[in-house]
Each structure stands twice: as C-alpha cells, then as structure tokens.
C-alpha cells in the first residue's frame, strides 16, 4: 500500500485514540503552538515499538538435549528435597507440591513447622551479626520484645497486641465462622485463622462490595469477635510496611559475616555484575520494594529507564524544559507521563506488511502490563503474604531480570546512530532465556548465603520443583536447565552471562556458534522444540506536550510507520 494511502487510513485511528494528532511528517518543532505553551517546559517522547508478533519460539535440539540429558524435573525435585531436609522441613510430595505449594510458602500450610524453622534461621542469623547497630535494626524488625516475628501474619498479630494485649487468633474465630470464612471443626490448625484473615485482606482489594457484606455478616453474628477481626485486619494493613522494611534489611544491611567482613545481599549482587563487566563491584541501582496484594506468592519486576535510554527517548525543546529536568529529574518526568490521556480503549491495529501492531498509549500500556512500562525507577512488587525468608530468593531473582534488561538497553542505545532517532524499536528478551538466566544467576549469587542458611533458598527450589511437575515446558525449569548447560559448555559464568546478553532476543543463534556446535556435537541430530509464546507487538505514537504544575498537556501526536517486523526466532 503506498505510504500516502496508508497515512490517510491511520488518520482516522489517530483521531480516535489521540485528540490532537499530526500525520504530515513535520518535526515537532514545526507544530503550531501558542505563546503560552512556549513559556512552559515542552517535551517530545519518541515513538516506541516493542515486542514481537512471533507466536512460536524455537529451542535448538542440540542445546535442549544437552540441557535435558538429566531430567530437569527430577533434578528440581531432588534439589528441593535436599534443601527442605537441610531446612528442617518436610517436603511436599506428589499432588501436594502443586495444590499446597503457594499456601506453604505463605506460612499458611504446615505453619507450625515453617515458623519453627524460620525462628531457628533468624536466631542463627542474629548470632552471626557482628555490628551492634545492624543487630539493633534486626531486633526491631524480627525480635521485638524478645518475641520472634517471622512473617506478615506474626507482624499483624504483634501490631494488634500492641493495641489490645489479650487478642489472639482465637478472638476472631466466631465471626469468621459465622461469615463462612473458616470451619470451626478445623480451628485447631495454627494456620486456619491467618489464612482466613489474609483471604479477607485480599477480598478488600479485589471486591470491596463483597468485603463490606462479610463485615456486616460478622458484626451481626458476634460483635466482639468481629471487632477482633477488624483490629487484626488493620494489623495486616499496617504490617505491609514492616514487610517491605524486612526485605529491604536483607538487601541493604551488612548481616552476613563473610571473610572478616560484613555483607548485604546487594554486595553479592554488585560483586557478580562487576565480574561480568571485568572489574570490581559494579554500581547497580537498588530496586524499590513494594508490597502489593496479588492474593498468592508472586513478585514482578517493574523496569526503570536507564539514563542512556532516557536521553534518546525524550527531547527537551526549550530552556524551561531543560531547567525542569535539572530541577525535578528524569523519574519525575516519567511519572508525569502516566497523566497523559489514556486514549480510547478500543483495540486498534496498524498493519505493516504481514504483521499487525497494536496501537496503544503509554499510560494505558503501563496499567495493562504486569511489569509496568517506562517506570520511573527499578522496582519489585511482591505479595506481602510470601514468607520473607523464602521470598529473598525471589527478590534476587526479580532483581536479575531488572539488571539484565538494564544492561541490554544500555547496549542497545550504544549501537544507535548518533543522530536523532525518531522511532525506537526496543529489543525484547526470549522468555525461556529470561527466566533461565534469572533462576541460574540468583542461585549463584545466593550460594554463600544458602549454604549457611538453607531455608533462604527453599522458596525458589520449591517453586521450580512445583512448576516443573505441573508443566514439562515451564519457562523457569526448562530455562534454568538451558542456561546451566550453556555454562557447562562455556566453562565460565561471566562469559555465559555476556553471551546471553548478546543474544537475548534470539538465543537460538548461540547454538550455531562453532564452540557450541563442538560442545554439543553428540546431540547434533536432536530435533528442535517449538513452543507457543504470546505475541505482544505494540506501537506507542510520538507525543509532544507541555508540563504545568506536574501535569502534561498534549500539543500533538504522530505515528511514524515502522519497517516490517523483526526476524523470526
């Protein structure tokens, strides 16, 4: 289709999605603006295309055969049983590994056993802390008043007792039973009440009308017990801050005595990435930890924008815009972008050759994506019900996603032409590689800590064992096996990481490298495995806007028709 005709077709779509649009192709500086707008900071966010229309990914047969020479599922289950035994826990078996795993790592299944193992681990960690100030911070979080607080449920009860000293889990039993949130016949189990209360906490986030009805039912049935439920639920809400602080302590405070020095988990992460770059500890941004109710043990990374990418993505058109950035900083402008018009919610696609690209807006895509989009800073959102000691492996895992993406984007920007780039086609990461790298690298980083306190590694190995038993093609377990096989062939963790970074979008190319062909030659006849993946190709048009009192006002938007899609995997 000639470009002129395609442009006319796009006009209608743009007018629906964006109130002020320009398709004539002139540069933003030529847009008509009022004298008022020239006095305001004026910016342009370049057009962004990201994702892929591929619905399949291909894993090279030789690489997969090398990775699965020993069954990944049996290896994962074996690792899990070993770590559970070292932690003093009974491993989940058979169907329970799938049905009860999420409750288990939340401290809501076999709670007594997990609480005892957590207390013993915290006591051992406390003994190893040599610095008085660090120990005092530890005690404030985990050992206040000589009581152990091991998770959100403990923290909620501790907070509630600071307001009503005689309250217990049993105080909430009658009201919860009346509202059919538990069975009194099961009330002897330690986890029954906290499980019901956390379920209510989730309900308050997901269905406020239903939550109000449950509260009303409890109050009518037993007002005293209902009051106890309300106090304990307040304790859960207040303790979400405790949860973030608890994880932040392990990330940032020097609690690990290691070779005559005290280290934090962040120190181990810096050392790892410094080794990849061939120098000492790297300067890596600490992610913000956000407690977020998912309703089950879950954590997701929110990807911030490296300065290198921001400088190619954002154009500051006037001196007031440059002054604004100096005063408020890059993250403030990225937060302002969330206030741009979200546009029409109708699905609209741009057909470019054989591929369809979804048209969307930055604020809409940021809300729709589990990982956000162009976030002001790196962050990890994690459900506060996830037992903190077990969640540490997950936090480091998600941090690896953030750091890998940051390095990939920096390398991408370094290869861009020096002249202004009006359209940024951001690279993707193949999902098996992404999860495999995060599993493998976080395990390496945590190895010195897990060796001393095995419980800190239990959450990740239990997850991998559970997911692998449910789905033979699970990205975490298969990806982990692939990266381990690559490390065995390469012989060096740092070189393995650099190789993965270089081929993050199309890792099948790794198997074609002469060294890999030689390393896996015994598997040369193994067939490739083709797996389904979701297609997520999107386009966010260029937007020019002014900012007043932190709020943006759109001047114009335009679409630059991208070249036909990226090569298939």
C-alpha positions as CSV (number, residue, x, y, z in Angstrom):
1,X,0.0,0.0,0.0
2,X,1.5,3.4,-0.9
3,X,2.6,5.5,2.1
4,X,0.1,8.3,1.2
5,X,-2.9,5.9,1.3
6,X,-1.6,4.2,4.5
7,X,-1.3,7.6,6.1
8,X,-4.9,8.5,5.4
9,X,-6.0,5.2,6.9
10,X,-4.0,6.0,10.0
11,X,-5.6,9.4,10.4
12,X,-8.9,8.0,11.5
13,X,-7.4,5.7,14.0
14,X,-5.3,8.5,15.5
15,X,-8.2,10.9,15.8
16,X,-10.0,8.2,17.8
17,X,-7.0,7.4,20.0
18,X,-5.4,10.8,20.4
19,X,-7.2,14.1,20.4
20,X,-4.5,16.1,18.8
21,X,-2.6,14.4,16.0
22,X,-0.2,15.2,13.2
23,X,0.5,12.9,10.3
24,X,2.1,15.3,7.9
25,X,5.5,14.2,9.0
26,X,6.9,17.5,10.1
27,X,9.2,17.7,13.1
28,X,7.7,18.6,16.5
29,X,9.4,22.0,16.4
30,X,7.1,23.0,13.4
31,X,3.9,22.3,15.3
32,X,1.8,25.4,15.8
33,X,1.9,26.4,19.5
34,X,0.6,29.3,21.5
35,X,2.7,31.9,23.2
36,X,1.6,30.4,26.5
37,X,2.8,26.9,25.6
38,X,6.2,28.2,24.5
39,X,6.7,29.5,28.1
40,X,6.1,26.1,29.5
41,X,8.5,23.2,29.5
42,X,7.9,21.4,26.2
43,X,8.9,17.7,25.6
44,X,8.6,15.1,23.0
45,X,8.5,11.3,23.8
46,X,9.8,9.5,20.8
47,X,7.6,6.8,19.2
48,X,8.2,3.4,20.7
49,X,7.7,0.0,19.1
50,X,8.4,-3.1,21.2
51,X,7.6,-6.8,21.4
52,X,7.2,-9.4,18.7
53,X,4.4,-10.8,16.6
54,X,6.0,-14.3,16.8
55,X,3.7,-16.8,18.4
56,X,6.4,-19.6,18.5
57,X,9.9,-19.9,19.9
58,X,12.3,-22.5,18.8
59,X,14.8,-24.2,21.2
60,X,17.7,-25.7,19.2
61,X,17.6,-29.5,19.6
62,X,21.3,-30.0,20.5
63,X,21.1,-27.3,23.2
64,X,17.9,-28.8,24.6
65,X,19.2,-32.3,24.5
66,X,22.3,-31.3,26.4
67,X,20.2,-29.5,29.0
68,X,17.8,-32.4,29.5
69,X,20.3,-35.2,29.4
70,X,19.4,-35.4,33.1
71,X,15.6,-34.9,33.5
72,X,15.1,-31.3,34.7
73,X,12.0,-32.2,36.7
74,X,13.7,-35.0,38.7
75,X,16.8,-32.7,39.3
76,X,14.5,-29.9,40.6
77,X,12.6,-32.3,42.9
78,X,15.8,-33.8,44.2
79,X,17.2,-30.3,44.9
80,X,14.0,-29.4,46.6
81,X,14.0,-32.5,48.9
82,X,17.7,-31.8,49.8
83,X,17.1,-28.1,50.7
84,X,13.9,-28.9,52.6
85,X,15.7,-31.6,54.7
86,X,18.6,-29.2,55.5
87,X,16.0,-26.5,56.5
88,X,14.2,-28.9,58.9
89,X,11.0,-29.1,56.8
90,X,9.0,-32.0,55.4
91,X,8.9,-31.6,51.6
92,X,5.6,-31.5,49.8
93,X,5.0,-34.7,47.8
94,X,3.1,-35.6,44.7
95,X,-0.1,-33.5,44.1
96,X,0.5,-31.5,47.2
97,X,3.5,-29.9,45.5
98,X,1.1,-28.3,43.1
99,X,-2.0,-27.8,45.2
100,X,-0.4,-26.7,48.5
101,X,2.8,-25.0,47.5
102,X,1.5,-21.5,47.4
103,X,-0.1,-21.8,50.8
104,X,3.1,-23.4,52.1
105,X,5.5,-20.6,51.2
106,X,3.0,-18.2,52.6
107,X,3.2,-19.8,56.0
108,X,-0.5,-21.0,55.7
109,X,0.1,-24.7,55.3
110,X,2.1,-26.7,57.9
111,X,2.6,-23.3,59.6
112,X,4.0,-24.7,62.8
113,X,6.9,-26.4,61.1
114,X,7.7,-23.4,58.9
115,X,7.5,-20.9,61.8
116,X,9.9,-23.0,63.9
117,X,12.4,-23.3,61.0
118,X,12.1,-19.6,60.4
119,X,12.8,-18.8,64.1
120,X,15.8,-21.0,64.1
121,X,17.2,-19.4,61.0
122,X,16.6,-15.9,62.3
123,X,18.3,-16.8,65.6
124,X,21.3,-18.1,63.7
125,X,21.5,-15.0,61.5
126,X,21.3,-12.8,64.6
127,X,24.2,-14.6,66.1
128,X,26.3,-14.0,63.0
129,X,25.7,-10.2,63.0
130,X,28.8,-8.6,64.5
131,X,27.8,-4.9,64.3
132,X,25.7,-3.6,67.2
133,X,23.8,-1.1,65.0
134,X,22.8,-3.8,62.4
135,X,21.8,-6.1,65.2
136,X,19.6,-3.4,66.7
137,X,17.9,-2.9,63.3
138,X,17.4,-6.7,63.1
139,X,15.8,-6.9,66.5
140,X,13.4,-4.0,65.8
141,X,12.1,-5.9,62.8
142,X,12.3,-9.6,63.8
143,X,12.9,-9.8,67.5
144,X,10.9,-7.0,69.2
145,X,10.3,-7.5,73.0
146,X,12.2,-10.9,72.8
147,X,9.4,-12.3,70.5
148,X,10.1,-13.6,67.0
149,X,8.2,-12.0,64.1
150,X,8.9,-14.2,61.1
151,X,6.3,-13.1,58.6
152,X,3.3,-10.8,57.9
153,X,1.0,-12.9,60.0
154,X,3.2,-12.7,63.0
155,X,3.6,-9.0,62.4
156,X,-0.1,-8.4,62.1
157,X,-0.8,-10.2,65.4
158,X,2.1,-8.3,67.1
159,X,0.7,-5.0,65.9
160,X,-2.8,-5.9,67.1
161,X,-1.5,-6.9,70.6
162,X,0.2,-3.5,70.9
163,X,-3.4,-2.1,70.8
164,X,-5.2,-4.9,72.6
165,X,-2.8,-7.1,74.6
166,X,-5.2,-10.0,75.1
167,X,-6.1,-10.5,71.5
168,X,-5.3,-13.9,69.9
169,X,-6.1,-15.7,66.7
170,X,-8.9,-17.4,68.6
171,X,-10.5,-14.0,69.2
172,X,-11.5,-13.9,65.5
173,X,-12.8,-17.5,65.3
174,X,-16.6,-17.0,65.8
175,X,-17.0,-14.1,63.5
176,X,-15.0,-15.7,60.7
177,X,-17.0,-18.9,61.1
178,X,-20.3,-17.0,61.0
179,X,-19.3,-15.4,57.7
180,X,-18.2,-18.9,56.4
181,X,-14.6,-17.9,56.1
182,X,-13.5,-21.0,58.1
183,X,-14.9,-24.1,59.7
184,X,-14.9,-24.3,63.5
185,X,-14.0,-28.0,63.1
186,X,-10.7,-27.0,61.6
187,X,-9.9,-24.3,64.2
188,X,-7.2,-26.3,65.9
189,X,-4.9,-25.9,63.0
190,X,-2.5,-23.0,63.6
191,X,-2.9,-21.5,60.1
192,X,-6.7,-21.5,59.8
193,X,-7.3,-18.0,61.2
194,X,-4.4,-16.2,59.5
195,X,-5.4,-17.9,56.2
196,X,-9.0,-16.6,56.6
197,X,-7.8,-13.2,57.6
198,X,-5.4,-12.9,54.7
199,X,-8.2,-14.0,52.4
200,X,-10.3,-11.1,53.7
201,X,-7.4,-8.8,53.1
202,X,-7.2,-9.9,49.5
203,X,-11.0,-9.6,49.2
204,X,-10.8,-6.0,50.4
205,X,-8.6,-5.3,47.4
206,X,-10.5,-7.2,44.8
207,X,-14.1,-6.8,45.7
208,X,-14.9,-4.1,48.1
209,X,-18.7,-4.7,48.0
210,X,-18.3,-8.3,49.0
211,X,-15.9,-7.3,51.7
212,X,-18.5,-4.9,53.2
213,X,-21.1,-7.6,53.2
214,X,-18.7,-10.0,55.0
215,X,-18.0,-7.4,57.6
216,X,-21.8,-6.8,58.1
217,X,-22.4,-10.6,58.5
218,X,-19.7,-10.9,61.1
219,X,-20.9,-7.9,63.1
220,X,-24.4,-9.2,63.2
221,X,-23.3,-12.7,64.3
222,X,-20.7,-11.7,67.0
223,X,-19.8,-8.0,67.5
224,X,-16.9,-8.7,69.9
225,X,-15.3,-11.2,67.6
226,X,-16.0,-9.0,64.6
227,X,-14.1,-6.2,66.4
228,X,-11.2,-8.5,66.8
229,X,-11.3,-9.3,63.1
230,X,-11.2,-5.6,62.2
231,X,-8.3,-5.0,64.5
232,X,-6.3,-7.9,63.1
233,X,-7.1,-6.8,59.5
234,X,-5.8,-3.3,60.5
235,X,-2.7,-5.2,61.7
236,X,-2.3,-6.8,58.3
237,X,-2.6,-3.4,56.5
238,X,-0.1,-1.7,58.9
239,X,2.3,-4.6,58.6
240,X,2.8,-4.4,54.9
241,X,5.3,-1.6,55.6
242,X,7.0,-4.0,58.0
243,X,7.2,-6.5,55.2
244,X,8.9,-4.1,52.8
245,X,11.4,-3.0,55.5
246,X,12.2,-6.6,56.4
247,X,13.1,-7.4,52.8
248,X,15.0,-4.1,52.5
249,X,17.0,-5.0,55.6
250,X,18.3,-8.2,54.0
251,X,19.1,-6.4,50.7
252,X,20.9,-3.4,52.1
253,X,22.2,-4.1,55.7
254,X,25.5,-5.9,56.4
255,X,24.1,-9.0,58.1
256,X,26.3,-11.7,56.6
257,X,29.7,-12.2,58.2
258,X,32.0,-13.3,55.3
259,X,35.8,-13.5,55.4
260,X,36.2,-11.0,58.2
261,X,33.8,-8.5,56.7
262,X,30.0,-8.0,56.9
263,X,28.0,-8.0,53.7
264,X,24.5,-7.5,52.4
265,X,22.7,-9.3,49.6
266,X,23.3,-6.1,47.5
267,X,27.1,-6.6,48.0
268,X,26.8,-10.1,46.4
269,X,24.8,-8.7,43.5
270,X,27.4,-6.0,42.9
271,X,30.2,-8.4,43.0
272,X,28.5,-10.7,40.5
273,X,27.8,-7.9,38.0
274,X,31.2,-6.4,38.5
275,X,32.7,-9.7,37.5
276,X,30.6,-9.7,34.3
277,X,32.0,-6.3,33.4
278,X,35.5,-7.5,34.3
279,X,36.1,-5.2,37.2
280,X,35.4,-4.8,40.9
281,X,31.9,-4.5,42.4
282,X,29.5,-2.8,40.0
283,X,27.3,0.2,40.8
284,X,23.8,-1.3,40.4
285,X,20.6,0.6,41.3
286,X,18.8,-0.8,44.3
287,X,15.2,-1.6,43.4
288,X,12.3,-0.2,45.3
289,X,10.4,-2.9,47.1
290,X,6.6,-2.5,47.0
291,X,4.2,-4.7,49.0
292,X,1.3,-5.4,46.5
293,X,-1.6,-7.7,47.1
294,X,-1.7,-10.4,44.4
295,X,-3.5,-12.9,46.5
296,X,-0.8,-15.5,46.2
297,X,3.0,-15.6,46.5
298,X,4.1,-13.5,43.5
299,X,6.7,-10.9,42.6
300,X,7.1,-9.0,39.4
301,X,9.8,-6.5,38.2
302,X,8.9,-3.0,37.1
303,X,11.6,-1.9,34.7
304,X,13.0,1.6,35.1
305,X,14.6,3.6,32.3
306,X,18.4,3.8,32.2
307,X,19.6,7.4,31.7
308,X,21.2,6.4,28.4
309,X,17.8,5.4,27.0
310,X,16.0,8.4,28.6
311,X,18.3,10.7,26.7
312,X,17.4,9.1,23.4
313,X,13.7,8.8,24.2
314,X,13.0,12.3,25.5
315,X,13.5,15.6,23.7
316,X,13.6,18.8,25.8
317,X,12.6,21.5,23.3
318,X,13.2,24.7,25.3
319,X,15.3,26.1,28.1
320,X,12.4,25.8,30.5
321,X,12.2,22.1,29.7
322,X,15.9,21.6,30.4
323,X,15.6,23.6,33.6
324,X,12.6,21.4,34.6
325,X,14.6,18.3,34.2
326,X,17.5,19.6,36.2
327,X,15.2,20.6,39.0
328,X,12.9,17.6,39.2
329,X,14.9,14.8,37.5
330,X,14.2,12.1,34.9
331,X,12.0,10.0,37.2
332,X,9.6,12.9,37.7
333,X,9.0,13.3,34.0
334,X,8.4,9.5,33.7
335,X,5.8,9.8,36.5
336,X,4.2,12.7,34.6
337,X,3.8,10.5,31.5
338,X,1.3,8.4,33.5
339,X,-1.0,11.5,33.4
340,X,-1.1,11.7,29.6
341,X,-4.5,10.9,28.1
342,X,-5.0,7.1,28.1
343,X,-6.9,7.3,24.8
344,X,-9.8,5.2,23.5
345,X,-9.9,1.7,24.9
346,X,-10.9,0.1,21.6
347,X,-8.4,-2.2,20.1
348,X,-6.7,-0.7,17.0
349,X,-4.0,-2.2,14.9
350,X,-1.6,-0.9,12.3
351,X,-1.0,-3.4,9.5
352,X,2.7,-3.2,8.4
353,X,3.3,-5.7,5.7
354,X,2.4,-9.2,7.1
355,X,2.4,-8.1,10.8
356,X,-0.3,-6.3,12.9
357,X,1.0,-3.9,15.5
358,X,-1.4,-2.8,18.3
359,X,-1.7,0.9,18.8
360,X,-1.8,2.0,22.4
361,X,-0.7,4.8,24.7
362,X,1.9,4.9,27.3
363,X,-0.4,5.3,30.4
364,X,-2.7,2.6,29.1
365,X,0.2,0.1,28.4
366,X,1.7,0.9,31.8
367,X,-1.5,-0.1,33.5
368,X,-2.2,-3.2,31.4
369,X,1.3,-4.6,31.7
370,X,2.1,-6.6,34.8
371,X,5.6,-5.1,34.7
372,X,4.5,-1.5,34.0
373,X,6.3,0.4,31.3
374,X,9.0,3.1,31.3
375,X,8.8,3.1,35.0
376,X,10.5,6.0,37.0
377,X,12.8,3.5,38.7
378,X,13.5,-0.1,39.0
379,X,11.1,-1.7,41.5
380,X,9.9,-5.1,42.6
381,X,6.2,-5.6,43.5
382,X,5.8,-8.6,45.8
383,X,2.9,-10.0,47.7
384,X,3.5,-9.4,51.4
385,X,2.0,-12.8,52.2
386,X,5.1,-14.5,50.9
387,X,7.2,-15.6,53.9
388,X,10.2,-13.1,53.9
389,X,13.0,-15.7,54.4
390,X,11.6,-17.7,51.5
391,X,11.0,-14.7,49.4
392,X,14.6,-13.5,49.4
393,X,15.5,-15.8,46.6
394,X,12.5,-14.4,44.6
395,X,13.6,-10.8,45.3
396,X,17.1,-11.5,44.0
397,X,15.6,-13.4,41.0
398,X,13.5,-10.4,40.0
399,X,16.4,-8.1,40.6
400,X,18.3,-10.2,38.0
401,X,15.6,-9.5,35.5
402,X,15.9,-5.8,36.1
403,X,19.7,-5.7,35.8
404,X,19.8,-7.9,32.7
405,X,17.2,-5.7,31.0
406,X,19.1,-2.6,32.1
407,X,22.4,-3.9,30.5
408,X,20.6,-4.9,27.4
409,X,19.0,-1.5,26.9
410,X,22.4,0.2,27.5
411,X,24.0,-1.9,24.8
412,X,21.0,-1.2,22.5
413,X,21.4,2.6,22.9
414,X,25.2,2.4,22.4
415,X,24.5,0.9,18.9
416,X,22.0,3.6,17.8
417,X,23.2,6.2,15.3
418,X,24.5,9.4,16.8
419,X,21.9,11.5,15.0
420,X,18.4,11.8,16.4
421,X,16.3,8.6,16.2
422,X,12.6,9.5,15.7
423,X,11.5,5.9,16.4
424,X,12.9,3.5,19.0
425,X,12.3,-0.2,18.2
426,X,13.1,-1.7,21.7
427,X,14.7,-5.1,21.8
428,X,12.9,-8.0,23.5
429,X,14.1,-10.9,25.6
430,X,13.2,-14.5,24.7
431,X,11.1,-15.8,27.7
432,X,13.0,-19.0,28.3
433,X,16.3,-17.2,28.3
434,X,14.9,-14.5,30.6
435,X,13.6,-16.9,33.3
436,X,16.5,-19.3,32.9
437,X,19.0,-16.5,33.5
438,X,17.2,-15.2,36.5
439,X,16.9,-18.6,38.1
440,X,20.6,-19.5,37.4
441,X,22.2,-16.2,38.3
442,X,20.2,-15.7,41.5
443,X,21.1,-19.2,42.6
444,X,24.8,-18.4,42.0
445,X,24.6,-15.1,43.9
446,X,22.8,-16.6,46.9
447,X,25.0,-19.7,47.1
448,X,27.2,-18.5,50.0
449,X,24.1,-17.5,52.0
450,X,22.1,-20.6,51.2
451,X,25.0,-22.8,52.2
452,X,24.8,-21.4,55.7
453,X,21.0,-20.9,56.0
454,X,19.4,-23.4,53.6
455,X,15.9,-22.0,54.3
456,X,16.7,-18.9,52.3
457,X,16.9,-21.0,49.2
458,X,13.8,-23.0,49.8
459,X,11.2,-20.7,48.1
460,X,12.9,-20.8,44.7
461,X,13.7,-24.6,44.6
462,X,10.2,-25.4,45.8
463,X,8.8,-23.1,43.0
464,X,11.0,-24.7,40.4
465,X,10.0,-28.3,41.5
466,X,6.3,-27.4,41.6
467,X,6.2,-25.6,38.2
468,X,8.3,-28.4,36.5
469,X,6.0,-31.1,37.8
470,X,2.9,-29.2,36.5
471,X,4.3,-28.3,33.1
472,X,7.2,-30.0,31.4
473,X,7.7,-26.9,29.2
474,X,7.7,-24.4,32.1
475,X,10.0,-21.5,31.3
476,X,11.6,-21.4,34.8
477,X,12.7,-25.1,34.9
478,X,13.5,-25.5,31.2
479,X,15.2,-22.1,31.0
480,X,17.3,-22.9,34.1
481,X,18.4,-26.2,32.6
482,X,19.3,-24.5,29.3
483,X,21.5,-21.9,31.0
484,X,23.2,-24.5,33.2
485,X,24.0,-26.5,30.0
486,X,25.4,-23.4,28.4
487,X,27.6,-22.6,31.4
488,X,28.9,-26.2,31.3
489,X,29.8,-25.7,27.6
490,X,31.3,-22.2,28.1
491,X,33.1,-23.0,31.3
492,X,32.7,-19.6,32.8
493,X,29.8,-17.9,34.5
494,X,30.8,-14.3,33.4
495,X,31.3,-15.3,29.8
496,X,28.0,-17.2,29.9
497,X,26.2,-14.1,31.0
498,X,27.8,-11.9,28.3
499,X,26.8,-14.5,25.7
500,X,23.2,-14.4,26.9
501,X,23.1,-10.6,26.9
502,X,24.5,-10.6,23.3
503,X,21.7,-12.9,22.1
504,X,18.9,-12.1,24.5
505,X,16.3,-11.6,21.8
506,X,17.3,-14.5,19.6
507,X,19.2,-17.1,21.7
508,X,18.9,-19.8,19.1
509,X,22.0,-18.2,17.4
510,X,24.0,-19.3,20.4
511,X,23.7,-22.9,19.4
512,X,25.1,-22.1,15.9
513,X,28.4,-20.7,17.3
514,X,31.3,-23.1,16.5
515,X,32.2,-23.6,20.1
516,X,28.7,-24.7,21.0
517,X,28.4,-26.9,17.9
518,X,31.5,-28.7,19.1
519,X,30.4,-28.9,22.7
520,X,27.0,-30.4,21.8
521,X,28.0,-32.4,18.7
522,X,26.8,-35.7,20.3
523,X,23.3,-34.2,20.3
524,X,23.5,-32.8,16.7
525,X,20.7,-34.9,15.4
526,X,18.3,-34.0,18.2
527,X,15.1,-32.2,16.9
528,X,14.3,-28.7,17.8
529,X,11.4,-28.0,20.1
530,X,8.9,-25.4,19.0
531,X,6.8,-23.8,21.8
532,X,4.0,-21.3,21.8
533,X,4.5,-17.8,23.3
534,X,2.2,-14.8,23.3
535,X,2.5,-12.2,20.6
536,X,2.9,-8.7,22.1
537,X,3.9,-6.3,19.3
538,X,2.8,-2.7,20.2
539,X,3.3,0.8,19.0
540,X,3.1,3.9,21.2
541,X,3.0,7.1,19.0
542,X,5.3,10.0,19.4
543,X,3.8,12.6,21.8
544,X,4.7,16.3,22.2
545,X,3.4,18.0,25.3
546,X,4.0,20.8,27.8
547,X,4.1,20.4,31.6
548,X,2.4,22.8,34.1
549,X,2.2,22.0,37.8
550,X,3.5,18.5,37.1
551,X,0.5,17.8,34.7
552,X,1.1,17.3,30.9
553,X,-0.9,19.0,28.1
554,X,-0.7,17.3,24.7
555,X,0.2,19.5,21.8
556,X,0.4,16.8,19.1
557,X,0.9,13.2,18.4
558,X,2.0,11.4,15.3
559,X,2.8,7.9,14.0
560,X,5.9,7.0,12.0
561,X,5.2,3.9,10.1
562,X,7.8,1.3,11.2
563,X,9.7,-1.0,8.9
564,X,8.2,-4.6,8.7
565,X,8.8,-6.7,11.7
566,X,11.8,-8.2,13.3
567,X,13.2,-11.5,12.1
568,X,11.6,-14.7,13.4
569,X,13.2,-16.7,16.1
